[in-house]
């Protein structure tokens, strides 16, 4: 049986309200990242991140 990871909520927003917002946003986020545009942006983000990591490792 998998345990649910307890998240740390350091706000005054109740956990159930955060979960409601997340449930509303998740379908749109998934649709974007599954789209061609989202895939291109994600690949660009990964490329930029790799460049920054390489620059950091060289200094």
C-alpha positions, 0 to 999 in steps of 0.5 A: 500500500503506497503512502501519500506524501504529506505536503508542507503547507506554510500558508493560511490557505486550507489544504482542501482549497489548495487541492481544489485549485490544483484539480482545476489547473491540472487538466490544462497543464497536462494538455499544454505539455502534451501539445506540440507547443508545450513539448517545444517549450519544454525541450527549450527549457531543458536545453537552457537548463543544461547550458546553465548547469554546464556554465555553473560547473565550469566556474 
